[in-house]
Amino acid sequence: MEWREGEETRMGKNGYLPLFETRPARGLVFFRSYAASIFIGICFICFHRVSYFPVTERWVWVGMFVAELWFSFYFFVTVIVKWNPVFRSTFKDRLSSRYEEEELPGVDIFVCTADPRLEPPTMVVSTVLSVMAYDYPPHKLSVYLSDDGCSDLTFYALLEASGFAQLWLPFCRKLKVEPTSPEAYFQTTPEPVDDAFMANEWLIIKKTYEDMKTRIGSMTRLGKVPADIRKEHKGFDEWDFVVSRHDHPSILQILIDGRDPNAIDIEGKALPYLAREKRPQIHHNFKAGALNALLELAGFDGNGGPCYIGTGCVHRRESLCGMKYSKELVVEWKAMKYDRKIIEKASSIEGNCKALASCTYEENTPWGKEMGVKYGCVVEDILTGICIQSRGWRSVYLTPQREAFLGMVPTTLLDTLVQHKRWAEGDFQIFQSKLCPFVYGCQNMPLKLQFSYCIYLLWAPNCFATLYYVFVPSFCMLKGISLFPKISSSWGMPYLYVIVVHRVHSLVEFVWLGGTVRGWLNEQRMWMFKRTTSYFFAAIDNILKLCGFSKSAFIITGKVADDDVNRRYEQESMELGLHHRCSRL
């Protein structure tokens, strides 16, 4: 979410009640005391390494010292991020008292998918229905589904959802349904028993949703849309020109035209389906290209603003369109008027706008460079966020009591390692480029924010110090070579203190945030897996890329798991091939 510093104070001075408040985190004294004590311990360790330099095996000793210096640097970067975290809370009720409905800004919501096998269409349409049911003026809200896999199965699922929306959206308005995702709602909300009429309506809508899920699931398992169903909507004719998911023209279908008075119970809302053009000879820029065709983090916030990590975020349109922030920049929301009169038919809009999603539309334009989501990197989110903040925009981190966005993560070990390999590879690529925060963002980004990005950007090189620390001491121990002081020695205390206190703090922090001891143990194991595999291969790929032997590849990770995998996930049971929770932190 893009804001500018001073917004809260400025509104207060203008006589308005603020729309949000900012408060510092609690318990900072304890964390800073812990960090200071670890720093003292690190100083003693460094002094020991320099003072007790062995005559033999000196290069092994030097390697240990270099690895410990790297761990110390990464620890200091982590401390910078956690030194001054802030939390924000909003006052939604004050929004309507300050602005009339017509004064509110227009909101565009992008939902992206790329493969119906790895991202089930039922999950995609549940997300679409959820955002369509937001409590926001309907004519100010537009939802776009970008299907980068150009799948007629996804289109069929969205077509089913457009019909179900005529029941679901009025039901959400009537009962003020939370959560607005039908999948999440029917899993967590019991049938109302106090009102027989409402209970009957509840059952009808639930059955309709389950029937829709069954039809979509059957079609997905079949792998194709039968000919009799394809004849029911003109949109399926577009797939007659599709050679493959990597070779096809632009497909744009407006399934719901909210301006049409015949769009019963969903007036004002629009639901377009878009599959941008792809050709084998033209690079399509992965997810960043799909987003441009349409156009979590308290410690970062305290340092100048959280980074953009792909999903669950809100952008000012001006920030994405390449505009630099200045105090003179004022966006007049009132200028955005809604005209219910249908000026152009949906079919005409579909034809005229296909050119915007062609694979050559962006040639010799600023898109992907100075405007929109950035190209040339598999972590387009991080790169785009750096560029936005370098132009003077500031972001804030908001975590409402009820989660604003929920998503799916890989649940198997292999998928998780593949995902982190892609993330680490892209992050390290940014660090080595001219868009590194220390170079590109040095003028407008605070120094502490530049250092904060290092947590992600330096994931890949973490592997070298970790692998050295894992293997070398073990081999030396087999030969009777000691690389650490004895526990009985006074020099053993700093090593013991840093290791034990650092791990105890990690455990306390994990449990305090709602985790369990078992979950923490799994997390430690996963960090070792990632540092010795994902990050290692990411670093090697970056080296090969610099030498011209490799190119970037965007690998989609699965978001679907069977009941057995989900059961182990919920039980925090970790086995080979299975994984618990995945996060960027």
N, C-alpha and C positions, 0 to 999 in steps of 0.2 A: 504494500500500500504506500503510495507516494504522497508525502506531505512536506511541508517546509518548516524549518525550525522557527519557533516563535508563534506558531499558529494558536496554541492554547492561550498564551498570555495576551496576544493581540485581541482575540475575541473578547476576553474578559474586560479589557480596557474600553472596548466599544460598547459596553453595557449589556452584552449578551452573556448568558450562561455558557460556559465552555461545553463543547460537544464531547470532550474526552479529558481525562486527567492522567498525569504521569507521576509515578511514585517509585522511589528506589527500592531495591530488593532488601529483604531483612537478612540479618546474620552476616553482614559484610565484615564485621570486626573479626569474627571467627575465621572466615575464609582468608582474610588478609594476614592474620596471625599465622595461619597454617602455611601460606605461601612464603612468608618471611622466614619461617623456620626451615622450610625446604631449601630456600635460597642459601641459608647459612650452611646447611648440610652439604649442598653442592659445592660451596666454596672449600670446605674441608676436603671433599673428595678430589677436587682439582689440585689442591695443594699436595695431597698425598701422591697423586699421579706424577706430579712434577718433581717432588722431593725424593721419592724412592724409585728413581729410574734405574731399572736393572741393567746389568752389563750384557747379559745374554737375553735372547728373545725380546730385544728392544723394539722391533717392529710390531710384534704382537701387542706389546704394552702400548705403543703409540696408537695402534688401531683401536684398542679399548678406550684410550683417552679421547680419540676423535669421536667414537660412537657415543661416549658419555657427554661430550660437548654438544653433539647433535640433539640428544635427548634433553639436555638442559635448555637449549635454545627453543625446542618445541614446547617444553614446559612453560617457558617465559611467554611464548606466544599465547598459550592457553590461559595463562594468568591475565594477560592484557585483555582478552575477551571477557573474562569473568570478573574483572576488577570492579566494574561499575555498572552492573545490569540494572535496567529499569523495566517496569511493567506499566502497561497502559490499559485503561478501561474506558468504555464509551457510555454515553447517555443517549440511547436511541430515542427516548421519549421527547428529548429537546429538539430533535431534528424537525419534527412537524410544527413545533411552535415557532421556529425561526424561519422556515421556508414553506411557501405554498407548494402544492403538488407540481405545478407547472414550472416552478423555479428549480426543482431538483435536476441534477445532471442525468443525461442518458447513460445507460450502462450496457456494455456489450460483454457477453460471457462466452468464452471459447472453451469448447470441450473437444479434446484431441484423442484420436485413436488411430491405430496403425495395422492391427492384425486381429481378426475375429477369433483366431485360435488361441492367442495368448491373452487377449483382452476381450472376454466374452461379451457379445452384443447385449445380453440381459443386463450386465453391469453398466454398460455404456448408456442404455436408454433410461435406467434408473437414475443415473446422474443427470441426464438431460431433464427428466421429469422433476427432479429435485430443484434444479435452478429455475425452471419455469414457474414453480410454485412459490418463489420468493415473495415476501411481503413488500412489494415495491410497485409503484405505478406501472401498470402493464404496458402502456405505450412508451414508457421510458426504458423498457428492458428488452433486449434482443439476445437470443441464444443461437449460437452457431456450432454445428457439429462438423469438424474437419476429419475426414476419413482418409488418412494417407495410405491406406491399403487398398482403396478403391474397391471395396467389397459390396456386392449386391446383398450379401447377408446382413451387413450393418445397415444398409439402406432399408431392407425389409423390416428390420427391428425398429428403426426410427419411424417407419410408416405405421407399424402397429402402435407405437407409443403416441403418435399424433392422434390416433383414435381414442386411446385410453385417456389422453389428456383432457378430453371433454368431460369425463367423469371425475378425474383426479383433481384438477385445478379448482372447480367449485367446491368439492369436498374439503380441500385444504383451507379455502377461504372461510367456509362455514364453521369448521371446528378449530381453526387456527392450528393446524396440524404441525407438530414438531416430533421428529425430523420430517422434512418434506420429501425425502427419498422413500418411495413406496416399499422398497425392499427392507430398508432399515425400520420403517414405521410398523409394518406388519410383523416384524420379528420381535419388536420391543413393546408394542402397545397392545394390551388385552382388549377383547371385545367389550364395548360398553354394555352394562347390564341394567342401568337405571332407566334408560329410555328405549322402549321396544322398537319404535320407529327408527331411531338412530342406529340401533343394533342391526336391524334388518338392512339398512343402507350400507353399514360397515361391512356386513357379510357379502353383499352384492358386489361392492367394489373390490373386496379382497379376492373373491372368486374370479372376477373379471381380470384382475391382475395376474392371478395364478394361471388362468387360461392363456393369457398373453405370453407369460413366461414359458409355458409348455410349448406353445406354437413356435416361439423363437428358438427355444432349445432344440426342438425336433428339426427345425430347418438348419440350425448350425451343425448338428450331428450329420445331417444328410449331406451338407457341404455345398448345396446349390438351391436356388429358388425354382420350383417347378414351373413349367410353362403356363399352366392355368392361372397361377397366382401372378405371374409376370404380366399377363394380359389385363389385370385389374388396375394397373397404374402406368401411365405413360412414362414415368421415370425409369422404368426398367429397360425401355428402348435404348437408353444411353449405353447400356452394357453391350449392345450389339457391336460397338466400335472399340471395345476394350480387348487388346491383344493379351496383356498380362497386367499385373499390379504395377509393373515398372514401365509399361508402354501403353498409354491411353490418353485420350483427350480430356479436357476439363469437363467435370460433371457438376452442375449446379441445379438443385431442385428445392423450391420453396414449398415445404409440405404444409405449413400453416402460414397463411397471409393474415396477420392480425388486423390489417386495415379493412378486411372484408367483413361486412356485417353478417354474412352467412357463416362466419367462423364461430359457431355457437359456443358460448361460455368461455372463450379464450380470446376475446377481443383485445386488440392492442399488442398481443404477443406474436412474434414472428419466429419461425423455425426453419432455417435453411440447412440443406445438406450440401457439403462441398467436398469434392475430390479433385485436387488440382492436377493439372496436366503433368505427365511424366513421359520422358523419352529417354531411351538408353544412352544416347550420345550427349545428353545435357545433364549436368549435376543438379540434383534437386534439393541439396542443402538440408536433408533430414527434417527434423521437427521444426527447426527455425524457419525453413521455407514454408511449411504448412501454416505456421502462425502468421507469417508475413502476408500470406495469401488472404488471410482473414483481416488483417489490419489494413527454521523458525527460531526469533533468535534474540533474546533479551540482552545478552552481552554485547552483541553487535550493535543493538539499538543504542546502548549507552555510549558506544564509541563513534557514533555518527550514522548509524542506520544498518539494518540487516541486509544481507545479500539476497539476490533473487535466486530461488532454488526451484524454479520450474512450475510449481502448481500451488494452489491455495493462496493466491495473491491478487491484489488489485493495483492497477496502474492508472496514472493520469495519462490520457491520450497524448497530451503534449510531450510528456517525457519519452514515450515510445517513438514519437515522430521526429526525434532528433533536435527538438528545441532546447536551447540552454535556459537554465533558470535565471531569472533576474527579479529584483524587487518590483520592477515595473510591470512584470508579467501578471496580468489579471484576466482570468477566464470568466466571461460573462455567461453564466448558466442560463439566464433568462432569455438569451438569444436563441436557445434551442426550443423552438415551438413545434408542437405536434399538430399536424393537419390530418384529420380523419378522412378527408376526401381522397379517394383512390385516383391518383394522377396517371399511374401506369400499371398495367396488368402484371401479375406475377410472372406470367410466361414471357413477357417482354423483358422484364428485369433479368430473368434467368439467361436469356440469350445475350443481352447487352453486357452482363457482368462476367461471362465466362472468360473473356479476354484477360480479366484481372488475375485469373488463376492459371493462365497459360505458362508454359515453362520458359518462354522467352520474354515475358512482360517486363521483368526486372533488369534485362540487359541494358547496360550503360545508364543505370539509374542509381541513386544513393541507397536503395533498399538493400538491407543486409550489411551495409557499411556504415553510413551515417544515420540511417533511419531504420526503425523496426528492430526485430530480433536479429542478432548478429550471426553471420555465416562464418564458416571456416573452422568451427570447433564443435566437438560432440557434446560439450556442456555449454550450449548456447545460452542457458539461463544465467550462469555465473558471469559469462562474458558480457551479456547484455546489461546486467546489473551494474557491473564495473563502469561501463560506458555511460549509463544513466547518471550514476553518482559523480562521475568525472565532469559531467556537464552542470553540476551544481545542485541537482535534485537530491533530496534527502528522503530516506525510507524509514518507516517505523514498524515495530513488531507488535502485533495485537493477538492476544490469546484469550478469547471470551470464555466464560465458564462453560458454555455449551459449545463444543467444537464447531467451528464455522465450516470446515471442510474435512471430509474423511476420504481416504483412498485405500487402494490395495498395494501391497508390497510383495516381493518375491518371498516364497515360503520354503524354498529348497536351497541347500548349500550352494549348488552349482549356479543357480540363477542369481543368488546374492553376490557370489564372487565375480560373476560376469558383469553384473551391474556396477560393482565397485571398481572393477578394472576399467570400465568405460569412464566412470566419473574421475578416477585418479589420473587416467591418461589425458583427458581433456583439461583438468585443472592444472597439471604440470605443463601442458602445452601453453596455457595462458601465461604462466610464470616465466616461461622462456621467451615470450613474444614481446613486442613493443607495447602491447596492451596490459602488461604487468602493472598492478596498482602502484608500485613504487616509481614507475616511469610515466604511465598514461594518466594516473590520477593524482600526481603529486601536488597539483595546484589547487584542486577543489576538494580532495578527500583528506580528512584528518589523518595524521601519521599513525595514530592508534588503529584507525579503520584499515589502513593499508596493511598493518601487521596482522590484523584480525583475519584478513583473507588468507594468510599463510596457513591457517589450520587446514584449509581445503587444498590450496594450491601446492602444498608440499607433502601431500599424502604419499605420492609415488616415491620420492627419495627416502622416505621413512624406512623403506624395505632394506636398504643397504646396511644401516646401523643395526636394525633388528636382526637381520640374517647373521651379521658378524657376531653380535652378542649371543645369539642362539647357538651357533656352531663352534666358534673358536674356543671359548672357555671349556666346552665339553671335550674337544680333542686335546686341549692342553692338559686337562685333568687326567686323561688316559696316560699321558706321558709324565705325569707327576709334576707338571708346571703349574704353579699357583699364580693366578692373576688378581687375586683379592687378598686383603689382609685377614689374618685369623680372627675369629670372633672374640677370642680372649684378648686380642690386641686392642688398644684404645683407638687405633685407626679403623677398626672394624665397625665402631659405633656409627659414624656418619653414613656408611653404606646401609647398615641395618635400619637406621632411623628413616632414611629417605625411602627405602623400599617399603617398609611396613606402614609408615604414616601415609605415604602416597596412596597405597592400596586401600587402607582403612578409610581415608577420605573419599575415595572413589566409591566404595561400598555404601557409606553413609549417604552420599549424594544420590546414588542410584535408588536406594530404599526411600529416601525422603521425597523423591519425585514420583513415588508410587510403584517402584519395582520390588522385586523379591531377591533374596540371597541367591536362589537358584538361577534367576534371570541374570544377575550380575556375573555369576560364574560363567554362564553361557556367553555373555558379552565379552568377557576377557578372552575366552577361547576364540571367539569370532575375530577379535582384533588381531590375534596371532595368525589366524588363517589368512586374513586380508593382507596383513603386512608381509607375509612370506609368500603369498601367491598373487593376489590381485594387483597389489602395488608393485611387486617385482616385474610382472609382465607388462604393466603400464609403463614403468620406467624403461624397460627394454624396447617397447614399441616406440616410445618417444625418441630414443637414441636412433633406432632404425629410420624413423621418419625424418630426423635431422640429416641423416646420411642419404636420404632419397630412396630407401629400400622398402618403404611402407607408406600406406595412405590411411586416412581416418575411416573408420567404419562404425556405423550406428547399429548396435545390436539390441533388439527389443527383448525385454525380459518378461517372462510369463507372469500373469496376475491371477491365475486360476489354480486351485489345488483341490484334491479330492478330500472326502470327509476324514480319512485316516490321517492325512497330513495336517489338516486343520485341528484335529483332536490333539495331536502331539504338540502343535503350536500353542494351543491354549494351555496345555499342561507344562509348557516350557521344557519339553523333553527334546533333547538334541541328539540326533543320530547321524551317521554318515549319510549324506544326501539330503538331509533335512536341516532347516534353519528356523530360528525363532523370529526375531524382529529385526527390521532393517531401517536404519536412519542415517542421515548424513553426519550426525554428530556422534 
